[in-house]
Amino acid sequence: MARETYTSELLNEISKEIKEKFGVCVWFAEILGRRWSYIAGEKSDDLFIPPERIKINDRLGVVIECEDEEKLKDVIEFLKKRLEF
């Protein structure tokens, strides 16, 4: 499988789309071993729930702030289509 390259501009755009469509904050992180380092997206100032971490590939992960399981599934499906993973 070819290694995908995502720009921070594209990831910021996707994060804004998700915020507008689902009302959920999403940010992307570079995975460096056990450490996830923020690279793009919208973080919430008020984090009351534990965020869901999803590994997209060996180097990229997404962190989703969502307490509604059904909405979380919809966001993940949206990400799969948008990022083609």
C-alpha positions in Angstrom: 0.0 0.0 0.0 1.3 3.5 -0.9 2.1 5.8 2.0 -0.4 8.7 2.1 0.8 12.2 2.7 -1.6 14.7 4.3 -0.9 18.4 4.5 -1.8 20.4 7.6 -4.0 22.6 5.4 -6.0 19.6 4.3 -6.3 18.3 7.8 -7.4 21.7 9.1 -10.1 21.8 6.4 -11.3 18.3 7.3 -11.4 19.3 11.0 -13.5 22.4 10.2 -15.9 20.3 8.0 -16.4 17.9 10.9 -17.0 20.7 13.4 -19.6 22.3 11.1 -21.3 19.0 10.1 -21.3 17.1 13.4 -20.5 19.7 16.1 -17.5 17.6 17.2 -13.9 18.8 17.7 -11.3 16.7 15.9 -7.5 17.1 15.7 -4.8 15.2 14.0 -1.5 14.0 15.5 1.8 12.6 14.3 2.4 9.3 16.1 5.9 9.1 17.5 6.1 5.8 19.4 3.7 6.2 22.4 3.6 10.0 22.0 0.9 11.7 19.8 2.0 15.1 18.7 -0.6 17.7 17.5 -0.2 18.8 13.9 -3.6 20.2 12.8 -7.3 20.6 13.7 -9.5 22.1 16.3 -9.0 21.4 19.9 -11.8 22.1 22.4 -11.1 24.5 25.2 -13.6 22.6 27.4 -12.6 19.0 27.4 -15.0 17.2 29.8 -14.9 13.8 28.3 -12.0 11.6 27.4 -11.1 11.9 23.7 -11.1 8.9 21.4 -7.8 8.2 19.8 -7.8 6.4 16.4 -4.7 5.4 14.5 -5.0 6.1 10.8 -1.7 4.7 9.8 1.8 4.2 11.4 2.5 8.0 11.4 -1.0 9.7 11.6 -3.7 9.5 14.2 -6.9 11.4 14.9 -8.3 12.5 18.3 -12.1 12.9 18.5 -14.0 14.6 21.3 -17.4 13.0 21.2 -19.6 11.4 23.9 -22.3 10.2 21.6 -21.5 6.7 20.2 -23.7 7.1 17.2 -22.2 10.4 16.3 -18.7 9.0 16.8 -19.4 6.3 14.3 -20.7 8.9 11.8 -17.5 11.0 12.3 -15.3 7.9 11.8 -17.1 7.0 8.6 -16.8 10.6 7.3 -13.0 10.5 8.0 -12.6 7.1 6.3 -14.3 8.5 3.1 -12.4 11.9 3.3 -9.0 10.4 4.0 -9.6 7.1 2.1 -8.3 4.8 4.8 
